[in-house]
Amino acid sequence: MANFDQELDASGLNCPLPILRAKKSLASMSSGQVLHIIATDPGAVKDFEAFAKQTGNELLDSREDGGKFYFLMKKN
């Protein structure tokens, strides 16, 4: 598991809440810092890919384990 600076647990939240929470968390972070996001909504996978493209933040990792989705996003 890579190092990260902040963690956001968006378990149980449905689209678009995980993205909105991530956006808020990233806003308070410095450039180059990494946010670890945990989500349970399968739609989050596509959402975070699109979010990374739209915002220029880098999606370092996206994986699924036991019904949970884990993302590492680096602030641009």
DSSP file (Angstrom, degrees, kcal/mol; ACC not computed):
  #  RESIDUE AA STRUCTURE BP1 BP2  ACC     N-H-->O    O-->H-N    N-H-->O    O-->H-N    TCO  KAPPA ALPHA  PHI   PSI    X-CA   Y-CA   Z-CA
    1    1 A M              0   0    0      0, 0.0     3,-0.1     0, 0.0     0, 0.0   0.000 360.0 360.0 360.0 129.1    0.0    0.0    0.0
    2    2 A A        -     0   0    0      1,-0.1     2,-0.2     0, 0.0     0, 0.0  -0.240 360.0 -96.2 -70.5 162.2    1.4    3.4   -1.0
    3    3 A N        -     0   0    0      2,-0.0     2,-0.3    33,-0.0    -1,-0.1  -0.497  43.6-174.6 -75.6 148.9    1.8    6.2    1.5
    4    4 A F        -     0   0    0     -2,-0.2    31,-0.2     1,-0.1     3,-0.1  -0.972  27.0-145.2-143.4 160.1   -0.9    8.8    1.6
    5    5 A D  S    S+     0   0    0     29,-2.6     2,-0.3    -2,-0.3    30,-0.2   0.741  82.7  16.6 -96.2 -28.2   -1.5   12.1    3.5
    6    6 A Q  E     -a   35   0A   0     28,-1.6    30,-3.0     2,-0.0     2,-0.4  -0.991  64.3-145.4-147.3 150.2   -5.2   12.0    4.1
    7    7 A E  E     -a   36   0A   0     -2,-0.3     2,-0.5    28,-0.2    30,-0.2  -0.959   6.6-167.5-123.4 139.8   -7.9    9.3    4.1
    8    8 A L  E     -a   37   0A   0     28,-3.3    30,-2.6    -2,-0.4     2,-0.9  -0.981   7.0-159.1-124.7 118.7  -11.5    9.7    3.2
    9    9 A D  E     +a   38   0A   0     -2,-0.5    30,-0.2    28,-0.2    28,-0.1  -0.848  20.6 165.1-100.1 104.4  -14.0    6.9    4.0
   10   10 A A  E >   +a   39   0A   0     28,-3.2     3,-1.8    -2,-0.9    30,-0.6   0.038  21.6 149.3-104.9  24.0  -16.9    7.3    1.7
   11   11 A S  T 3   +     0   0    0      1,-0.3     3,-0.1    28,-0.2    28,-0.1  -0.315  67.7  18.0 -59.4 137.3  -18.4    3.9    2.4
   12   12 A G  T 3  S+     0   0    0      1,-0.3     2,-0.4    -2,-0.0    -1,-0.3   0.357  98.1 118.3  83.9  -7.0  -22.1    3.7    2.2
   13   13 A L    <   -     0   0    0     -3,-1.8    27,-0.4     3,-0.0    28,-0.4  -0.756  53.3-145.0 -95.2 140.2  -22.3    6.9    0.1
   14   14 A N    >   -     0   0    0     -2,-0.4     3,-2.1     1,-0.1    -3,-0.0  -0.689  41.4 -40.7-102.8 158.3  -23.7    6.8   -3.4
   15   15 A C  T 3  S+     0   0    0      1,-0.3    -1,-0.1    -2,-0.3    29,-0.0  -0.215 121.5  20.0 -47.9 136.4  -22.7    8.9   -6.4
   16   16 A P  T 3> S+     0   0    0      0, 0.0     4,-2.4     0, 0.0     3,-0.4  -0.945 109.9  74.7 -97.0  14.0  -22.0   11.8   -6.5
   17   17 A L  H <> S+     0   0    0     -3,-2.1     4,-2.8     1,-0.2     5,-0.3   0.875  92.7  53.9 -57.3 -43.6  -21.2   12.0   -2.8
   18   18 A P  H  > S+     0   0    0      0, 0.0     4,-2.2     0, 0.0    -1,-0.2   0.918 112.7  45.8 -56.9 -40.4  -17.8   10.2   -2.8
   19   19 A I  H  > S+     0   0    0     -3,-0.4     4,-2.7     2,-0.2    -2,-0.2   0.922 112.6  49.6 -66.5 -44.4  -16.6   12.6   -5.5
   20   20 A L  H  X S+     0   0    0     -4,-2.4     4,-2.0     1,-0.2    -1,-0.2   0.901 112.8  47.0 -63.1 -40.7  -17.9   15.7   -3.7
   21   21 A R  H  X S+     0   0    0     -4,-2.8     4,-2.5    -5,-0.2    -1,-0.2   0.900 112.8  49.8 -66.4 -40.2  -16.3   14.6   -0.5
   22   22 A A  H  X S+     0   0    0     -4,-2.2     4,-3.0    -5,-0.3     5,-0.2   0.904 108.9  52.4 -64.3 -41.3  -13.0   13.9   -2.3
   23   23 A K  H  X S+     0   0    0     -4,-2.7     4,-1.8     1,-0.2    -1,-0.2   0.910 110.9  47.5 -60.2 -43.3  -13.2   17.3   -4.0
   24   24 A K  H  X S+     0   0    0     -4,-2.0     4,-0.9     2,-0.2    -2,-0.2   0.914 113.2  47.8 -65.2 -44.5  -13.6   18.9   -0.6
   25   25 A S  H >< S+     0   0    0     -4,-2.5     3,-0.9     1,-0.2     4,-0.3   0.927 111.4  50.2 -62.3 -45.6  -10.7   16.9    0.9
   26   26 A L  H >< S+     0   0    0     -4,-3.0     3,-1.5     1,-0.2    -1,-0.2   0.847 102.2  62.7 -62.7 -34.0   -8.4   17.7   -2.0
   27   27 A A  H 3< S+     0   0    0     -4,-1.8    -1,-0.2     1,-0.3    -2,-0.2   0.815 104.5  47.5 -61.4 -30.0   -9.2   21.4   -1.7
   28   28 A S  T << S+     0   0    0     -4,-0.9    -1,-0.3    -3,-0.9     2,-0.2   0.438 101.7  86.4 -91.4   0.8   -7.7   21.4    1.8
   29   29 A M  S <  S-     0   0    0     -3,-1.5     2,-0.2    -4,-0.3     3,-0.1  -0.603  78.1-112.4-102.3 161.3   -4.5   19.5    0.7
   30   30 A S    >   -     0   0    0     -2,-0.2     3,-2.1     1,-0.1    45,-0.3  -0.555  45.2 -84.5 -88.4 155.8   -1.3   20.7   -0.8
   31   31 A S  T 3  S+     0   0    0      1,-0.3    45,-0.2    -2,-0.2    -1,-0.1  -0.333 116.7  25.1 -57.3 134.5   -0.1   20.0   -4.3
   32   32 A G  T 3  S+     0   0    0     43,-2.5    -1,-0.3     1,-0.4     2,-0.1   0.258  91.6 126.2  92.8 -11.8    1.6   16.6   -4.5
   33   33 A Q    <   -     0   0    0     -3,-2.1    42,-2.9    -7,-0.1     2,-0.4  -0.449  55.1-129.8 -78.3 156.8   -0.2   15.2   -1.5
   34   34 A V  E     - B   0  74A   0     40,-0.2   -29,-2.6    -2,-0.1   -28,-1.6  -0.914  11.9-156.5-116.6 132.0   -2.1   11.9   -1.8
   35   35 A L  E     -aB   6  73A   0     38,-3.2    38,-2.8    -2,-0.4     2,-0.6  -0.905   7.4-151.5-105.8 128.5   -5.7   11.2   -0.8
   36   36 A H  E     -aB   7  72A   0    -30,-3.0   -28,-3.3    -2,-0.5     2,-0.4  -0.891  17.1-166.6-100.1 122.7   -6.8    7.6    0.0
   37   37 A I  E     -aB   8  71A   0     34,-2.9    34,-2.5    -2,-0.6     2,-0.5  -0.919  10.8-164.6-115.8 134.5  -10.5    7.1   -0.7
   38   38 A I  E     +aB   9  70A   0    -30,-2.6   -28,-3.2    -2,-0.4     2,-0.3  -0.976  20.1 167.1-115.8 127.2  -12.6    4.1    0.4
   39   39 A A  E     -aB  10  69A   0     30,-2.7    30,-3.5    -2,-0.5   -28,-0.2  -0.943  33.1-162.3-137.8 158.9  -15.9    3.7   -1.3
   40   40 A T        +     0   0    0    -30,-0.6   -29,-0.1   -27,-0.4    -1,-0.1   0.456  65.1 100.2-116.7  -7.0  -18.6    1.1   -1.6
   41   41 A D    >   -     0   0    0    -28,-0.4     3,-2.4   -31,-0.2     4,-0.3  -0.726  62.9-150.8 -83.8 115.8  -20.5    2.4   -4.7
   42   42 A P  T >  S+     0   0    0      0, 0.0     3,-1.2     0, 0.0     4,-0.5   0.788  95.3  66.4 -56.4 -27.3  -19.4    0.5   -7.8
   43   43 A G  T 3> S+     0   0    0      1,-0.2     4,-2.1     2,-0.2     3,-0.2   0.682  81.5  79.2 -66.4 -17.0  -20.1    3.6   -9.9
   44   44 A A  H <> S+     0   0    0     -3,-2.4     4,-3.1     1,-0.2     5,-0.3   0.803  81.3  65.7 -63.0 -29.4  -17.2    5.3   -8.0
   45   45 A V  H <> S+     0   0    0     -3,-1.2     4,-1.5    -4,-0.3    -1,-0.2   0.964 109.6  34.7 -58.3 -55.0  -14.7    3.6  -10.3
   46   46 A K  H  > S+     0   0    0     -4,-0.5     4,-2.5     1,-0.2     5,-0.2   0.883 116.8  57.4 -66.3 -38.2  -15.8    5.4  -13.4
   47   47 A D  H  X S+     0   0    0     -4,-2.1     4,-2.8     1,-0.2    -2,-0.2   0.921 107.7  45.1 -59.6 -46.2  -16.6    8.5  -11.4
   48   48 A F  H  X S+     0   0    0     -4,-3.1     4,-2.2     2,-0.2    -1,-0.2   0.837 111.2  53.5 -71.1 -31.1  -13.0    8.9  -10.1
   49   49 A E  H  X S+     0   0    0     -4,-1.5     4,-1.9    -5,-0.3    -1,-0.2   0.937 114.0  42.4 -63.7 -45.7  -11.5    8.2  -13.5
   50   50 A A  H  X S+     0   0    0     -4,-2.5     4,-2.7     1,-0.2    -2,-0.2   0.902 112.6  53.9 -66.6 -41.5  -13.6   10.9  -15.0
   51   51 A F  H  X S+     0   0    0     -4,-2.8     4,-2.3    -5,-0.2     6,-0.4   0.896 107.9  50.3 -59.9 -42.2  -12.9   13.2  -12.0
   52   52 A A  H  X S+     0   0    0     -4,-2.2     4,-2.0     2,-0.2     5,-0.3   0.919 112.1  47.4 -63.2 -44.1   -9.2   12.8  -12.5
   53   53 A K  H  < S+     0   0    0     -4,-1.9    -2,-0.2     1,-0.2    -1,-0.2   0.922 115.3  45.5 -62.4 -44.6   -9.4   13.6  -16.2
   54   54 A Q  H  < S+     0   0    0     -4,-2.7    -2,-0.2     1,-0.2    -1,-0.2   0.848 122.4  33.8 -69.7 -35.1  -11.5   16.7  -15.5
   55   55 A T  H  < S-     0   0    0     -4,-2.3    -1,-0.2    -5,-0.2    -2,-0.2   0.633  99.0-123.8-100.3 -15.1   -9.5   18.1  -12.6
   56   56 A G     <  +     0   0    0     -4,-2.0     2,-0.2     1,-0.3    -3,-0.1   0.478  64.6 138.2  82.6   0.7   -6.0   17.1  -13.6
   57   57 A N        -     0   0    0     -6,-0.4     2,-0.5    -5,-0.3    -1,-0.3  -0.540  57.2-115.5 -75.0 150.1   -5.5   15.3  -10.3
   58   58 A E  E     -C   74   0A   0     16,-2.3    16,-3.4    -2,-0.2     2,-1.0  -0.777  12.3-147.1 -98.6 123.5   -3.7   12.0  -10.8
   59   59 A L  E     +C   73   0A   0     -2,-0.5    14,-0.2    14,-0.2     3,-0.1  -0.762  22.3 176.7 -85.4 103.0   -5.4    8.7  -10.0
   60   60 A L  E     +     0   0A   0     12,-2.3     2,-0.3    -2,-1.0    -1,-0.2   0.832  62.5   6.9 -79.0 -33.7   -2.5    6.6   -8.8
   61   61 A D  E     -C   72   0A   0     11,-1.4    11,-2.3    -3,-0.1     2,-0.3  -0.997  52.3-179.6-154.4 143.8   -4.4    3.5   -7.9
   62   62 A S  E     +C   71   0A   0     -2,-0.3     2,-0.3     9,-0.2     9,-0.2  -0.928  22.9 154.4-145.6 116.2   -7.8    2.1   -8.2
   63   63 A R  E     -C   70   0A   0      7,-2.6     7,-3.4    -2,-0.3     2,-0.4  -0.973  31.8-138.7-145.7 160.6   -8.6   -1.4   -6.8
   64   64 A E  E     +C   69   0A   0     -2,-0.3     2,-0.3     5,-0.2     5,-0.2  -0.948  20.9 172.5-119.7 137.6  -11.5   -3.4   -5.5
   65   65 A D  E >   -C   68   0A   0      3,-2.9     3,-1.4    -2,-0.4    -2,-0.0  -0.886  69.0 -21.6-149.4 114.0  -11.3   -5.8   -2.5
   66   66 A G  T 3  S-     0   0    0     -2,-0.3     3,-0.1     1,-0.3    -2,-0.0   0.858 126.6 -46.7  57.9  39.9  -14.2   -7.6   -0.9
   67   67 A G  T 3  S+     0   0    0      1,-0.3     2,-0.4   -25,-0.0    -1,-0.3   0.477 118.3 106.8  84.0   0.7  -16.9   -5.2   -2.2
   68   68 A K  E <   - C   0  65A   0     -3,-1.4    -3,-2.9   -57,-0.0     2,-0.5  -0.875  59.4-143.4-112.2 149.5  -14.9   -2.1   -1.3
   69   69 A F  E     -BC  39  64A   0    -30,-3.5   -30,-2.7    -2,-0.4     2,-0.4  -0.931  11.6-162.5-115.3 133.0  -13.2    0.2   -3.7
   70   70 A Y  E     -BC  38  63A   0     -7,-3.4    -7,-2.6    -2,-0.5     2,-0.4  -0.945   8.7-178.5-119.6 132.8   -9.9    1.9   -2.9
   71   71 A F  E     -BC  37  62A   0    -34,-2.5   -34,-2.9    -2,-0.4     2,-0.5  -0.974  16.5-158.2-131.1 143.3   -8.5    4.9   -4.7
   72   72 A L  E     -BC  36  61A   0    -11,-2.3   -12,-2.3    -2,-0.4   -11,-1.4  -0.986  18.1-175.6-118.8 120.2   -5.3    6.9   -4.4
   73   73 A M  E     -BC  35  59A   0    -38,-2.8   -38,-3.2    -2,-0.5     2,-0.5  -0.966  13.2-151.8-123.1 126.1   -5.5   10.3   -5.8
   74   74 A K  E     -BC  34  58A   0    -16,-3.4   -16,-2.3    -2,-0.5   -40,-0.2  -0.813  22.1-124.2 -97.3 127.3   -2.6   12.8   -6.0
   75   75 A K              0   0    0    -42,-2.9   -43,-2.5    -2,-0.5   -18,-0.1  -0.488 360.0 360.0 -71.3 135.8   -3.4   16.4   -6.0
   76   76 A N              0   0    0     -2,-0.2   -45,-0.1   -45,-0.2    -1,-0.1   0.481 360.0 360.0 -77.0 360.0   -2.0   18.3   -8.9
